[in-house]
Amino acid sequence: MYLMRITDITRRDIRDLFATEHINWSGRLQETDFLARLYDIDNLPSQDGRFSTARGDIQQHRINNFDWDDDWIFYDGRIGLMKADDDSFLRFLCETLHPAIRPDKQETQRLLGLYNQILLNDGFKIVEKERRSGRPVYVGNFVGLLPNPDVDAIRKKLPVANDDYVTQQIRRMQDSIESDPELAIGTAKELIETVCRTILEARGESFDGTADLPQLVKKTSKLLKLTPSDIPETAKASEIIKRLLSNLASIPQGIAELRNPFGTGHGKVAGTKGLLPRHARLAVGTASALAVFLLETHSEKPL
């Protein structure tokens, strides 16, 4: 079935990524050898009358003369990634990450993160399919559009959500999960700090400007009457509520501890290994959930 759920916007973003990051999509291979892994270029027609097949004119114009633009593959009618079906587009991207094409493991991971950061806007993600000689081989999958209701709620409920700084925090946190997990973790912590300080200021509550994240959350929770000690013993399911709120209160502390060795904002010894996108998703998800809970409570309780 011919599907084009990957939009022209996403395809242009990928094309621009190749240009800005100077990505050599054929890697260690000549372009003809790379393309022969995906397309029957010995039977595709030539666009140059001097040659009988696509292999001939690609060889002439990209290897011998090098007089075609680097992004020619996006527009060439025989391959035309801008008009290709989703499967063909994803196969091309996955092939650029194949260990036979790109031997540098760090470069492969970097490109994988950049690709997914763009593809996820259309609900697609490149994931590991199998291992060959201990190296990952990738496949593109449709994972569905997964809007983050917590982050959307933050935008709506935070009184200064239109402020450039807060907007930048939210956007940076979302955009860096795949490409820069450490930045996402650091920003998740900063977002909770912003939410707590905003609530405290709105309610006329003074606080130490040097207070750390756990202190800010504790003070905000106390002010909003969220801590377990503020729940009457006679309240329905009080024990369950106490446990849930106690666990909730531990989230920012965990993020703070996670950020110290791995997140942004702290100098590290050369060679330190960072965290993976899944760790960033955990930090962003929990930070978002806590931020929304605090903001919803703040909006529902009279000042």
C-alpha positions in Angstrom: 0.0 0.0 0.0 1.4 3.4 -1.0 1.4 5.6 2.1 2.8 9.1 2.5 2.1 9.9 6.1 5.6 11.4 6.4 4.8 15.0 5.3 6.7 17.1 2.8 7.6 19.4 5.8 9.4 16.5 7.6 11.1 15.4 4.3 12.4 18.9 3.8 13.6 19.0 7.4 15.5 15.8 6.8 16.9 17.2 3.5 18.0 20.3 5.3 19.5 18.2 8.1 21.8 16.5 5.5 23.0 19.9 4.4 23.5 21.6 7.8 25.1 18.6 9.4 27.2 17.8 6.2 25.9 14.2 6.2 27.5 12.0 3.6 24.5 9.7 3.1 26.5 7.0 1.2 29.0 6.8 4.0 32.1 4.8 3.1 30.6 3.7 -0.2 30.4 5.4 -3.6 26.9 6.7 -4.2 26.3 4.2 -7.0 27.3 1.3 -4.7 25.1 2.6 -1.9 22.1 3.0 -4.1 22.5 -0.4 -5.6 21.8 -1.8 -2.2 18.3 -0.3 -2.4 17.4 0.2 -6.1 18.0 -1.6 -9.3 20.0 1.2 -10.8 21.3 -1.0 -13.7 17.7 -1.2 -15.0 16.5 2.3 -14.1 16.7 4.7 -17.1 19.4 7.2 -17.6 18.7 11.0 -17.8 21.8 11.5 -19.8 21.7 10.3 -23.5 25.3 9.2 -23.3 24.4 6.4 -20.8 21.9 3.6 -20.9 21.1 3.2 -17.2 20.9 5.2 -14.0 24.2 3.8 -12.8 26.0 5.5 -15.8 24.7 9.0 -15.3 25.0 8.9 -11.5 28.6 7.8 -11.9 29.2 10.6 -14.4 27.6 13.4 -12.6 28.3 12.5 -8.9 31.6 10.8 -9.1 33.4 11.9 -12.3 32.2 15.4 -12.7 30.4 16.0 -9.4 28.1 18.6 -11.0 24.8 17.5 -9.4 23.8 19.1 -6.1 24.2 17.1 -3.0 20.5 16.8 -2.4 19.8 15.5 -5.9 18.5 12.2 -4.5 15.5 14.0 -3.0 14.3 15.3 -6.4 15.5 12.8 -9.0 12.4 11.3 -10.5 13.7 7.8 -10.5 14.3 7.7 -6.8 12.8 11.1 -5.6 12.7 10.8 -1.8 10.4 13.8 -1.6 7.7 11.8 -3.3 8.6 8.3 -2.2 6.3 6.2 -0.1 7.0 6.1 3.6 8.6 2.6 3.5 11.1 3.7 0.8 11.9 6.9 2.6 12.6 5.1 5.9 14.6 2.4 4.2 16.9 5.0 2.7 17.4 6.6 6.1 18.0 3.3 7.8 20.5 2.3 5.1 22.6 5.4 5.9 22.9 4.1 9.5 23.8 0.5 8.4 27.2 -0.6 9.9 28.4 -1.5 6.4 27.8 2.1 5.4 28.7 4.0 8.6 31.3 2.3 10.8 31.5 5.1 13.4 29.2 4.0 16.2 29.0 7.5 17.8 28.2 9.1 14.5 25.5 6.5 13.9 23.9 7.2 17.3 24.0 10.9 16.7 22.3 10.7 13.3 19.7 8.3 14.7 18.8 10.8 17.4 18.6 13.6 14.8 16.5 11.6 12.4 14.0 10.5 15.2 13.7 14.0 16.5 12.3 15.0 13.2 10.4 11.8 12.3 8.5 11.7 15.6 6.6 14.8 14.5 4.8 12.5 12.0 4.6 9.5 14.4 7.6 7.5 12.9 10.7 6.3 14.6 13.8 4.4 13.5 14.5 1.5 15.9 16.9 -1.4 16.1 15.7 -4.5 14.2 18.6 -6.9 14.7 22.3 -7.2 15.3 24.9 -8.1 12.8 28.5 -8.7 14.1 27.4 -7.0 17.3 26.2 -3.8 15.5 22.6 -2.6 15.2 20.7 -2.7 12.0 17.6 -0.4 11.9 14.1 -0.3 10.6 11.6 2.5 10.5 8.2 2.0 12.3 5.0 4.0 12.7 4.7 4.4 16.4 1.7 6.8 16.3 1.4 10.4 17.1 1.9 10.7 20.8 1.1 14.2 22.0 2.3 15.0 25.5 -0.9 16.1 27.3 1.2 17.0 30.3 3.3 19.5 28.4 0.2 20.9 26.6 -1.4 21.4 30.0 1.7 23.2 31.3 1.4 25.6 28.4 -2.3 26.3 29.2 -2.1 26.5 33.0 1.2 28.2 33.7 0.4 31.9 34.2 3.6 32.8 32.3 3.3 30.1 29.7 3.6 32.7 27.0 6.8 34.1 28.4 9.7 33.5 26.1 11.8 31.8 28.8 9.2 29.3 29.8 8.2 28.6 26.2 11.9 28.0 25.4 12.2 25.6 28.4 9.3 23.5 27.2 10.4 23.4 23.6 14.0 22.6 24.5 12.9 19.8 26.9 10.8 18.2 24.2 13.1 18.6 21.3 16.2 17.4 23.1 15.0 14.0 24.3 16.4 12.1 21.4 19.3 14.3 20.3 20.6 15.5 23.7 19.2 13.5 26.7 21.3 15.4 29.2 19.9 18.7 28.1 16.3 17.3 28.4 17.1 16.1 32.0 18.5 19.5 33.0 15.6 21.4 31.5 13.1 19.1 33.2 14.5 20.1 36.5 14.5 23.8 35.6 10.8 23.5 34.5 9.7 22.2 37.9 11.7 25.0 39.6 9.9 27.6 37.4 6.5 26.1 38.2 7.2 26.1 42.0 8.6 29.7 42.0 5.6 30.9 39.9 3.1 29.4 42.3 4.9 30.7 45.4 5.1 34.2 44.0 1.5 34.1 42.9 0.4 33.2 46.4 2.6 35.9 48.0 4.8 33.3 49.7 8.4 34.2 50.3 11.2 31.7 49.6 14.9 31.5 49.7 16.3 32.4 46.3 19.0 29.8 46.7 16.5 27.0 47.6 17.2 23.7 45.8 14.6 21.7 43.9 13.4 19.4 46.7 13.1 22.4 49.1 11.0 24.3 46.5 8.7 21.4 45.9 8.3 20.7 49.6 7.4 24.4 50.3 5.0 24.5 47.3 3.3 21.2 48.3 2.9 22.4 51.9 1.4 25.7 50.7 -1.1 23.8 48.5 -1.8 21.3 51.3 -0.5 18.3 49.3 1.8 16.7 51.7 0.6 13.5 53.5 0.5 15.2 56.9 -2.2 17.6 55.6 -4.7 14.8 54.7 -7.2 14.0 57.4 -7.1 10.4 58.6 -10.8 10.2 58.1 -10.5 11.0 54.4 -11.7 8.3 52.0 -8.8 6.1 50.9 -6.4 8.3 52.9 -3.7 5.7 53.0 -3.7 5.3 49.3 -3.6 9.1 48.8 -0.8 9.4 51.3 1.3 6.8 49.5 0.7 8.4 46.1 1.6 11.9 47.3 4.6 10.6 49.1 5.8 9.0 45.8 5.0 12.1 43.9 7.1 14.2 46.3 10.1 11.9 45.6 10.0 12.6 41.8 11.9 16.0 41.8 14.5 14.6 44.2 15.2 11.8 41.8 15.4 14.1 38.9 17.8 16.4 40.8 20.0 13.4 41.7 19.8 12.1 38.1 20.8 15.5 36.8 23.9 16.0 39.0 26.0 13.3 37.4 24.4 13.2 33.9 22.4 16.4 33.2 23.5 19.8 32.0 24.9 22.4 34.3 27.7 20.4 35.9 31.3 20.0 34.7 32.2 16.4 34.0 35.4 14.4 33.6 36.4 13.9 30.0 35.1 10.6 28.7 32.0 10.5 31.0 29.2 8.6 29.4 25.8 10.2 29.3 22.3 8.8 29.6 20.1 7.5 26.8 16.9 9.0 25.4 14.8 6.5 27.5 16.3 8.1 30.7 15.4 11.6 29.4 11.9 10.5 28.6 11.6 9.3 32.2 12.8 12.6 33.5 10.6 14.7 31.2 7.5 12.5 31.8 7.8 12.7 35.6 8.6 16.4 35.6 5.7 17.1 33.4 3.3 15.0 35.5 4.4 16.8 38.7 4.3 20.2 37.1 0.7 19.7 35.9 -0.4 18.3 39.2 0.9 21.4 41.0 -0.5 23.8 38.5 -4.0 22.2 38.5 -4.1 22.3 42.3 -2.9 25.9 42.3 -5.6 26.9 39.8 -8.4 25.1 41.8 -7.5 26.4 45.2 -8.4 30.1 45.9 -5.5 32.5 46.6 
